[in-house]
């Protein structure tokens, strides 16, 4: 788990913390990481809702927030992510 940068673009392309003890709400600012391809924060203590700004992550392939304490529905903007392969 952790953070990863793509060698060819030097940008953040993966945030992965599985089985973590992260708590609090999901940061809206992650929506600014437009080249992010994998956002995996499963099995944690995250609360609140999924920010609609995550729909700006046009390169996102995997969004895995499974086994947290999230509430609400999945924002409509997430369904517009054409490269999204895994939503869990």
N, C-alpha and C positions, 0 to 999 in steps of 0.2 A: 504494500500500500504506500501511499504518499503522493508526491507530485512528480510529473514528468514533462520534459520538454522535447519536442521533435528536433532532431539534429539538423535537419535541413532548413527549418524555418525559425528556430530559436524562440518558439512561442509555447505557451502553456497548452498542452493538448490532452492532459489527463490529470484528474484529481480522483484519487482512490483511497478511501479509508473504510475498510470492511471490518466489522466486529470492533468498532471503535467506541470510545466513550465521549464523543463529541456531543454537546448538548446545545440547546438554544434553537433559534430559528435559522432557516436557510438564508444566507446572505443574498440580497437582491443584486449586489455588485458582481456576483458570478456571471450575470447576464452580459457583462462587459467583456468577458473572455471569449470573443467571437470565434476564435479558432479552436476552442475546446471541443474535443471529440468524445471523451469519456468522462462522465461525472458519476462516480460510484461512491455512495455514502451509506451503504446498507448496514443493517444491524447496529444501529446507534441509538441515541436518545434525542434525536432532532424532533422539534415540535413545530406547530404552526402550519402554514400552507406552502405550497410550491409557488414561488414567485412567477408571475406571468412573464417577467423579463427573461426567463429561461427560454422562452420562445424565440429570442434573438440569437440563440446559439445555433446558427444555421449549419455548422459542420458536425453537430452532435450526432453520434452513432448510438451511444448507450447512455441511458439515464436510469440509474438503479438506486432507488431510495427505499427499497423494501425493508421491512422490519424496523421502522422508526415509529414515532408517535405523531405522524402528520395528520392533519384534519383537512376537511374541505375536498373539493374535486380537483381534477387535473385541469389546469388552465387551457382554454381553447387554443391559445398560441402554440402550445406544445404539439398539437395535432397538425400544425403547418410545417413542422420540421421534416423536410423531404428525405433527409439522410438517416433519420432515426430508425434504427433497426431493433433495438431492445428498449422497452419501457417496462420497468419492474418496480 
